[in-house]
Amino acid sequence: MKIQTILAAGAMTVAAVAAQNAQAGAVLDGIKAKGFVQCGVNTGLPGFSAANAEGKWEGIDVDVCRAAAAAVFGDANAVQYTPLTAAQRFTALQSGEIDILSRNTTATTTRDAKLGLTFVGINYYDGQGFLIPKALGVSSATELDGATVCVEPGTTTELNLADYFRAKGMSFEPVVIENINEATAAFFSGRCDVYTTDASGLASIRTQMAENPADYVILPEIISKEPLGPVVAQGDEQWSDVVRWAFAAMVEAEEYGVTMENVDDMKANSTNPGIQRLLGVSPGMGEALGLDEAWAYNIVKQVGNYGESYEKNVTAKLGLERGLNALWTDGGLQYAWPVR
Amino acid sequence: MSKPQNAPGDVRSKGLVDYLNDENVRAVLYQVVAIGLIVLAGWYLVSNTLYNLEQQNISTGYGFLDLEASFEISETMIDYSAQSDYATALMVGLLNTVKVSLLGIILCTIIGTIFGVARLSSNWIVRKLATVYVETFRNIPVLLQLFFWYALIPSAFPHPRDALEPLPGVLLTSRGMYLPVPEPDNAYTLMTIAAVIACVVIYFVRKWAKKRQDATGQPFPMLLAGIGIFVGLVLAAYLAGGAPTDMSMPALKGFNIQGGYNISPEFMAVLIGLTVYTSTYVAEVVRSGIQAVPNGQWEAADSLGIRRSIALRKVILPQSMRVAIPPLTNQYLNLTKNSSLAVAVGYPDLVSVSNTTMNQTGQAIEAISIFMSIYLGLSLLTSLFMNWFNKKMALVER
């Protein structure tokens, strides 16, 4: 009898705890309670996310996290960073170790639907390319038959690589190293003929990590579509909305010409109803998202608009022009959903 | 409690309290409760995990094993391509783990024994050198040693275009070592069969030789005879198979060296790293084993006029084995488990392939459960084998 009672009580406690553990809508509450956003970033990809000489994280991916923090707390510095390899990133997000994954991650069906994730925007439109030493005299990816290729595991890059060589009837030998620094070191030491990843990543490796960038060329072929963007876990729609609109606000600010410098002036003087809505002069947007009305103002003031973030991180560090990432009005693909 | 006592001797109708006070009943009861709690805890963890995964819309199950892997693996011992399924990919990883572990175990035993004996040498230089070797490599974390070897190998050798050729057909490059191998031929199957037969023959000859020595005291040159039987039989099979001479020679073609057998820098780094690291522990095990044999054994052998080298081989080492085998088993298990660090230097072992699988499918729990069970299985197999070996070597009490 007694034993049965104990067992029953035990089972009940267990059931109660189990029910407590998974609670929808908990992410944003958790972030507010702890006072900062836990942001998963690349272990080191200059232009996207890398620690600078002072140990501060910067890059276009880092700015998405900073924008989210600015929207929630009014303080873009309320972010803590977790550097992750490609293979670690989704587990970290699924387990709740990080609140947002902003790590040059390609949006795909499997990831969105099967891994319990939500892609909330595309902050960089990219495609996969090949980096190769000039000395090899190769001018096209179609000449790569039999090459040894360095690639990071657990990436779409690894799959595209196999697809591309299979489609072209060529063979290759992969060298798969998880840590990007180890992988690039292997490439520069001559272990591989070719390094493959997204074209922006190649530019980053070439300009920031090669001893002499002029010794390396990026081949003209772009073999895939790589829409890179921030990801959150499914289950807290309010939090995914915050991140989605924090990024949209950056693009919208650029569309309206609102910059870090003129944002105070715009807030005080602009008569454009769109700008007034964005900056919280006419209230409503903040309330809709469960945030302060100055959410977008804080983003632009502290992080800057999308164009500023791109200019500061990608153009200045990697020398890459806007290309696909120009605003739609300039013939690019960046097109913010209207904040209204 | 209030229940009246039953008549003495009527065991069957004892009250509940008496029943619970029975020592035997209690012993069983405690065990039932303990098992119950463990099962409950396990059930809680599993059901809670499943519930949470479902809440987060993460798909579960092992169905992904049949899907196409679509990634390539550099070193495969079985047929594998990007079109193969995940199960095959994991098999490739497992075989690579087994390959590097098995070779590592054999090599670390040989090297470790040499250094273990050398540490007890009467020669000062040999003794000190062995001590330096053991103390250096034992005290540096094995992961750092792997990084060290992996950084060293590609940068120490030239690009395939200017490959070093120390022996004809053997190429040393930053992409590893290339060895010439014979082209596939039926003769080699025949030779393998001959090798197996040779081993069986040697086993029986050895049995006979031992019997004879026990009976007459006459020793038999087993080593020479063994080599003779093995080489003779295999050579005969080679000749019978038509003595093929076609070799696949490694040579530069396009980007890489094609043909021959490639030992990749990743494999070399892992094998050297694990072997060197574990051999230091094996050396210590061997040294302690030898020192555990009483000095009287040396003196007894001496007084019979047995040379020191033979005394070591025939008297001391066999006895030290009894002390050494259990800790040696530990080292073999450690080496196998440490091989999972191979993922850091890009050797496609089980963990590396599982990590990729996990990441491409998102099935983290499933992938981890697979490689954990496989490592457990490998370790249990090693233990079983070593326990059997230990029993065989143990002193037979008379």
Interface residues (C-beta under 8 A of the other chain):
Chain A: I3 L7 G10 A11 V14 V17 A18 N21 A22 A24 A86 A87 F90 T91 Q94 T110 R111 K114 L115 G116 L136 L144 D145 G146 A147 T148 P153 G154 T155 E158 L159 L161 A162 D163 R166 F172 E173 P174 V175 V176 I177 E178 N179 E182 A183 A185 A186 S189 G190 R191 D193 A233 Q234 G235
Chain B: L29 V33 G36 L37 L40 W43 Y44 S47 N48 Y51 N52 L53 Q55 Q56 N57 I58 S59 S70 F71 E72 I73 S74 A82 Q83 F147 A151 P154 S155 H159 S174 R175 K253 G254 F255 N256 Q258 P265 E266 V343 A344 V345 G346 P348 S352 N355 T356 M358 N359 Q360 T361 G362 A364
